[in-house]
Amino acid sequence: MARQLGPLCLSWRCFCWLLLAACPCSEQACVDDSKPQRNVKLRLLMRDWQSHRMVTHVAAILLRDVMKYDVEILEAEDDWTTSQDLARLANGEIDANLELWPKGKEEEFASFVGDSGAVDVGIHQLPARSGMYVPKYANHVGSFYSYATLKGEDVQTDFSKVSITQGENSSDPNGMCETAAWNCKDLIYTPEYCTDRRCEAQLLKGSLGEDQGLLEQQIRNNGLNFSVAYTSRKTQERLVWEAYATRVPVLFYSWEPRAPIHGIAGEEFVHVAFPPKDNCTNSNTTGTPLGNVDCDLGSTPLRKVVSPTLNATHDALYFVERFSLTAEDYSWLFAQRQLTDKESDPEEVVACMFIQNHADRWQPWVVYSERIEITWDDPCWPTVWWQLGIFAVVLCLMDHRWVLIRRCQCFRSDTSSLLDSMQQNSDAFVAGVVSMEQVSMTLKRRWPLRVNKQQNCDGNRCDKAPQRSMTMTSQWSEKRRETKKMGLGCSLSFLNRFCASDSTRVKTAVLKGEMTFMSWQRTADDFVMLNSDSKSMAPPKCHTPLRGVLATKLDVLHYLVSSSIKDVFCLSCLLGLIGSIWGTISQMIATNYNYNIEVHPMGLEQWLSFGKNLMELSQSFSFLPVFLLGFFVNRECSRWVGLVDLAYGVWGRVEDMALLLAGAVEGVNNTGTAEARRQYLFKAYRWLNAVHYLTYYGVDVRMGSSPGEVLWDLVYAGLLLEEEADVLLGSPNKMRQVILSWLSCMWNEMLREGVVPACSTNQFMDKLTDLRGASVLHLEHAPNLIKVMLKIVMSLLTLFILIAYPWQLRVEDQCFQPWALMSTFILNFCYIGLLAMMTTLEKSPFAPSGDCINTDYILCEVELMTFRCIRACFSRDIEGHHLRPSGTLELEEAIMQEAAQVVTASEVLEEDTQEAPEIKVVGEEGSVTLVEI
């Protein structure tokens, strides 16, 4: 089984290795900073003791991750002694030693520091010293341990317990111990006078190059009977720890500050004091045991020395000069170092921890004085790109030239152009644009053929003429055929098909050109009721309501989708995206100013101050556009309501005329005069409805785009005769007034014939002139100068909102700016929504692209009322026979239906089944039917 799985396991193992090799792993920076990388390389020296390693790592991380230098850490090789550091700094092999112990390197300082060589740039803020140390338990005096104690005979026994007989070669890589000046044996230095003395005690020095020759001179010049053993630091620390663990006295070389020796803090050891430095007989160190140092080495600060290259680098030199650690910093580093033994590079981990926990310490050290420009590598650019993508998508969905939307958009622009052409055509004769020759050519046109009652009739209503659509005006049917592929618009078409409401039905009817008013033809035979078998058909009621009523939430939703509010919403979304994009760019600029704070210290403050001032300016400026906007919205709302009131006014004036004529005309039931006088009433009926229809010519797109087309519709519907249309075509801009003049002439004619009483003439003329005044549906627009000024100040307010609010409502350290998006969207939705409302109301209640009402409903209601009123007194045919005992046909049918409903209700309430009551007409009084149940 294992053999069978062996190849599989091997293959899986290989796959895992390949997968790991294919996934590049990037080292995570200790400090996340997005400044651009510098093209400058710095090499930092790192020694093998803990403090030096941690200090170097702290500096390297700051120079690399914060100041963006290319930093290389060079670890000293075995044959590289500390005395060689200054020479290598001077010739540029390394760029900085940030913890250099100057003791014993006086000659090197004199030779390599200054005069275009290495540069001493300062010290760390703590005292440092090195020399001989003993454990506290070996000191019987207190905290002071004098070198004189080492001269006693008993110390030879005590300090010989921890000693070695053979040194280690790694402690003397350059072979200094074999020279005559040292005269070592087995890497152990012994003073020459020990041949005559007992020198069993031993000093565990460690590396020979550390404080080279100084401790040897102290032993030799003070006559101490000690030998010096050279070992690696690891061996030295092991021997010291074992001695401390067994409480055995040990003398060893050490320094302060120093990391704990395998957990033993430096405070557990006491420095061996020699005579003060002022009493030294000679300060010649020579770097060998043959010098004259016999005093204490004293305390000396840890120095920072750099190369000429780094000295010429402004920001790096700025950092090194200010990079200074205190005794507390060293203590913190040493303490944390004890917790990171298991890390691959514990000193680097501790350095990173120090930087992350002491930002207030190192921030004054760093500087980035190079001007940082905003590049295409900025992490915020992807946020800008995806917001621009959403902006483009929304813009394409709103663009009427986009192919997909163009196929399903409603032709609002067409209706606007149609209204313009209607107004131009109606004013053409006044302006002298149309010549009389063109008028004469138009008069020769053939009007649509009338349909006789005997043709294509089913007993209820005759079929329509083959030239016309059932519910389309002639002009609109042509327009409909041209724009049939465009439809009503995606949203309106969907709502109208699946979940129509009154608002969508009204707008659909207007856009599609549907008119119940034009769906049947008026004839004299149908109106005057020639014989007793005649069955008069009343005009149909409009199948579309007057206007949409927002009674339910679904109605509100329909209105929002089908109105201009959705366009305002989309436009506000676009402006919100623009504001969000500007907010992101503003954040990038602010971040860039923060990066360049050393180059331009006041840049960020000025940038924020400018945004604040712009916000105050926009808030102060907003009063003017808001005031103008409120004024114009109120004015256009009043104008819209005024136009609706005018429509209701002409409705009432036409019905007033019908009531007056119905009561004024006499002899409509007399055998000799009935037909002629009913023809008078039919003519008045035609002309009144024609005047009412022409009232909306020029304001409703369904009425045609030219005088010829609107007259064509009226001739087809039977409201005008062909000869009447020819006369009206000669005065296309005064057609209503001409028809009203005909009514005035007809009244005078009836007055001469005795058809109407003379006492009604004044009343008739008053009603006629009232109708003429009410039929002018016009309220003057606001002056263009004021509207232009309003649009200018609203554009400026929108611009201020787009710039000021994203500028001030930025979210720090974040590319996407949600508050900028929300503020610009909400404010622009409010202001542009009011502006769109004003524009919508400005279009009048009859424009399909506005908040429209259905004029077809008004026309149908007025015609039905005039039809019933004028014919209310028709009780006999023209031969003198009663048409029906009950009076008019439609009144009798209404009474019978009401009586049947009363009977049905009575049957439900009665407990016993009774025979239905008989309905009998017992008489009539005028036009009122008396019924007995």
Buried (B, 14 or more C-beta within 10 A) or exposed (E): EEEEEEEEEEEEEEEEEEEEEEEEEEEEEBBEBEBBEBEBEBBBBBBEBBBBBBBBBBBBBBBBBBBBBEBEBBEBEEEBBBBBBBBBBBEBBBBBBBBBBBBBBEBBBEBBBEEEBBBBBBBBEBBBBBBBBBBBEBBEEEEEBEBEBBBEEEBBEBBBBBBBEEBBBBBBBBEBBEEEBBBBBEBBBBBEEBEEEEBBBBBBBBBBBBBBBBBBBBBBBBEBBBBBBBBBBEBBBBBBBEBBEEEBBBBBBBBBBBBBBEEBBBEEBBBBBBBEEEEBEEEEBBBBBBBBBBBBBBBBBBBBBBBBBBBEBEBBBBBBEBBBBEBEBBBBBBEBBBEBEEEEEBBBBBBBBBBEEEEEBBEEBBBBEBEBEBEEEBEBBEBBEEBEEBBEEBBEEBEEEEEEBEEBBBBBEBBBEBBEBBBBBBBBBEEEEBEEEEBEEBEEEEBBEBBEEEEEEEEEBBEBBEEBBEBBBBBBBBBBEEBEEBBBBBBBBBBBEEEBBBBBBBBBBBBBBBBBBBBBBBBBBBBBBBEEEBEBBEBBEBBBBBBBEBEEEEBEBBBBBBBBBEEBBBBBBBBBBBBBBBBBBBBBBBBBBEBBBBBBEEBBEEBBEEBEEBBEEBEEBBEBBBEBBEBBBEBBEEBBEBBBEBBEBBBEBBBBBBBBBBBBBBBBBEEEBBBBBBEBBBBBBBBBBBBBBBBBBBBBBBBBBBBBBBBBBBBBBBBBBBEBBBBBBBBBBBBBBBBBEBBBEBBEEBBEEEBBEEEBBEEBEEBBEBBBEBBEBEBEEBEEEBBEBBBEBBEBBBEBBBBBBBBBBBEEEEBBBEBBBBBBBBBBBBBBBBBBBBBBBBBBBBBBBBBBBBBBBBBBBBBBBBBBBBBBBBBBBBEEEEBBEBBBBBBBEEBBEEBEEEBEEEEEEEEEEEEEEEBEBEEBEEBEBEBEE
